[in-house]
Structures are given as C-alpha cells and as structure tokens.
C-alpha cells in the first residue's frame, strides 16, 4: 500500500440547502452491505486463528467480504466516474484517485454518481465492521472519524516496492481487491501482495516469504507493526487492470471510544526512534558506502599529472576509444565539465573491446539463468540489501558472504576487514568469461593511468575510491532515492564534493526502436538525479514525484540517464542531490549493467594548491 498521508475527515456535516444523498445507514443496512458470514462468531474465530498463526508477521485475508452486487456496482461507478492520475516515484508507479475521506462532504450532484461507493466507505468504517477488525487482529479500538481510503489501479508495469506502512496514527492496513469479477486473476499477471520477513526489526529480508494473488471481493489486512510489516506489490506483467481500494484504520481520536491520551504521539515517536537508530541499522546495509584510501605515492603521482605519459596512453588505448586520448578532445571535455559539473562520453571503450564485452554480456542474458532470489546469487556476485532501500547484484572485489544476522555480525565485528582486490579476484576459479571481463574493467578503473586521465578531465584529484560492477535484473532490482555522505570527515578532502562515474554497459540498449527500447523510459532502469525540495515537517512521504500523467518534468529533476551502451557519465554531486536507479520492469529486454565509481577529492589550499 502506497505510504501517503491523508487529511483527517471532519466528522461533522454542515447543513446546506443543497440536496443531500441519504447517508444515514442503520445497523441492518451496514450488515447487508457485507457477506453475511462476516457477522458469525465461528467465522470470526477462524479468521482470528489464521491471523495468530500467520507469518512473517500477523496478517489475514477474507474472500467474498462484501455483498457481491454492491461491490460490482462500486466497480462500475469507479470505472465510469473517477479519474485516475499516473504517479511515478522511485518507489512506485501507479494510477491513483483522489482521497475518499471526504465523501460525506459532497453534495447530491457528486454523491448521486457514487452511491454504491459511499455505501462501501460507510460500511468499511462502520462501528460494526471496526469491531470485527479489532477482534480478528487483536489490535484494539479503531477510529471511525479518521478515515483514510483511496483507489488505485495497477496496469501493466505498475508496482510498489518494499515499505512498512508506518506513518502517524495508522493501526491497520487493508486492501480490498476489485479486478474483473467474472475472471480469475492469475499468478502470471503479477500484482500480488508480497510479505517480507525481517532479519532484525527495521531490516527486511531481501526475499519475500508470503504471496497473495488478489481476487475480486477479497480483502487483505494486517496490523501496522513498526519495523516488521514490510510488504510490496509485485509488478503487473500483462495488460490487465488490478483495481483496488486501499486504506488504513487509525487509532481512536479525541472523543472516541478507546482514545488514549498520548498514544498517537507515542506511535509517531517510533518513527523518530527508528531514525535515531538509523546509523546502528546501517551495519545491515550492503554494499557499504566505504571508499578506500588511495596510497600517498599513488596520490602524488595523480596530483602531479598535467598530461598523459606515453606509458599512460599505451595502457589506456587498450580500453579507450582513441578520441578520448586526443589532447584537443580532452581539453574540450575538461572545459565542458568545468562549466556543467557533468559530462557524458559515448562510445567510451574502443570498438574491439566494446564488441567483445557486448557479446559476453548478451550470452549471459540469453544462455544462463538469472538469479531470482538471494540463495541463487553466486561468487563473485553479491546481493545489495536491504530491499526497502535497494536490490541489485554486484561485484566489489571482496569475498562472498551470507546475509543472516549472525553472518553480518561476524563480517562487521569479528572477521578480517577485507579490502577490495579485483586483480586477486580475477584469478579465482569458477569465473565466467563475462565475470572476468567485468572484473577487468574494475581493475582498469582502479589503475593509476585512468585516475590520471580522470584528473585531467575533471581537474579534481581522487583521494579515495569505491568501484562496483552492478547488474539490475528485470522484475527485481532498483536503488531508492538517497543522498550521499560526501563529507568523509577529513579536512584534506573537498567538503561536500563527491566525484561519481557511471559506466553504463547495457547491451540491449545498443539498438532498438524508441517505442520498444530503454529510451521510452517505460522499462525503468534509468538513473535520475534531483534536488531535495521537501521542507522540514513535510508530511509527503514520497521522496520524489517526478513523473505525472502529463509527463511534465519537474523543476527538481536535474539529470536523467536512460540505460545506455558503452557510455561513461562523470558528475560532481553533493548532499543536496538525491539519486536513484528506477526499478527495472519484468518486461525489459534484459538487465541494466553498469560499473559505478565514487571518489572523494583532494581539497585545495587557499593559494590554489592541493593540501
């Protein structure tokens, strides 16, 4: 369920001369809006038992919840009367309605178009149904005045990545599904609700444990459990409409039965506590944001470089397009980077090297099985975790390791602290030709000659480094919007400056028409940078709503790069810039492949010389 703030409904309905729809429902009316089984104690006890025995956390589902005719009418009203707006962020792509909280404030002209929807909302938030939800979940009393519903439709390509729904006073999350009532929603359509276990509280496991295939008139629900209730919505794979009503029950508000003074503040404080524990939880993040120091001798060699030596050129030309070794072209690139703090170099590798690499990567995609869960990821690859921040597979030049709580504790606190060594890694057994080639590229990017070339292009001296070969698999991988810890805590580093490179090596981006290629943006996998615009106290939870149904680019978007082949992007980034890699669609033609590099840079003294 998309984590978005909703306004509290005013329980009072002001008098008006405008004709109003009859919205006064009796207890008998409410009971008839549901399937009669929901009111039977034996049925409630059975659901309660299922919830108690459920995993990975307490959740439940009820089939045929509502009166069938009523929900069919609701579906018709929604499809004919409600407009949906496409919203896309780093965490989701979905078509959303407006909030349904304030239906009671609409006049006859509005409500006459949505009478069944109004009945449904009244039924869901009725005292009778709230009492049932309280009983079967064991969550305590629920608010009847703070309503919180919206309608989403997930079509082909829509998805919602891992999150826990912990916002404000939410107590129970629910989704009422309304796909085509006369057809079975099949598992191959996607759109399933998936529930994730936790490694420790606030750290979800990268693989889901439970999966619910949605059917018409089925509700899924769970108590919002801080640090535990992680879930996602699997991407819809086919041209089907997964229509649903999503919402939350909140803790009782002042004046309601069950209101407890200070309870909401205590609930909201849990989020603050999690923020305070954020650094403590970073031990479960992999890959670590650690940039390893460049040796003083190497640093001196890079720093003193004004032009490439013959030895530099002899080494670099084994890899680079000759254009990028031409002094005149290098100067043009340097001038452009100086003005823009960003430059993109197409056809980065020479033709021979690029052709060999492309053949190897395509062979992997066509003739080998892509790992679908963490247990299938094999040396030299690892999986990036946790999934409420990122998921992709990567090579970082160190040994493979497990991701259990005990294994992570050993890596962080007990075992040897291993430094990346791509040269040694490339001598290990069991590597495929493609793996070996990617590791060779990482070796090249760590070379002194490349960093001397980098210094000439950027006029910046790299002082430490992190290099990762990455693969973003269709239907699985992404990086959510994050800033960067550009301040490495050393006074000889340029404060707030991080030099980054992305070497995009996606072979399926080398050809294809725009309508069915990466350039359309519909397959995701693009890298996007944007300025942070949220103010303190802003209740909007989405890091970045950057694409709407109008496809208008927001002012906050600074740079977007679709998947490309053989293209190097250099940029300077500071802590004010968010960056993410969009989830790669299951319908993409292949994986996004790249090599990501980060360097802190040497600070300059007041006289203009590096310290």
Buried (B, 14 or more C-beta within 10 A) or exposed (E): BBBBEBEBBEBEEEEEEEEBBEBEBEEEEBBBBBBEBBBEEEBBEEBBEBBEEBEBBBBBBBEBBBBEEBBBBBBEBBEEEBEBEBBBBBBBBBBBBEBBBBBBBBEEEBBEBBBBBBBBBBBBBBEBBBEBBBBBBEBBBBBBBBBBBBBBBBBBBBBBBBBBBBBBBBBBBBBBBBBBEEEEBEEEBBBBBBBBBBBEEBBBBBBBEBEBBBBBBBBBBBBBBBBBBBBBBBBBBEEBBBBBBBBBBBBBBEEBEBBEEEBBEEBBEEEEEBEEEEEEBEBBBBBEEEBEBBEEEBBEBBBEBEEBEEEBBEBBEEBBBEBBBEEEBBEEBBEBBEEEBBBBBEBBBBEEBBEEBBEBBBBBBEEEEBBEEBEEBEBBBBBBBBBBBBBBBBBBBBBEBEBEEEEBEEBEEEEEEEEBBBEEBBEEEEBBEBBBBBBBBBBBBBBBBBBBBBBBBBEBBBBBBBBBBBBBBBBBBBBBBBEBBBBBEEEEBBEEBBBBBBBBBBBBBBEEEEEEBBBEBBBBBBBBBBEBEBEEEEEEBBBBBBBEEEEEEEEBBBBBBBBBBBBBBBBBBBBEBBBBBBBBBBBBBBBBBBBBBBBBBBBBEEEEEBE
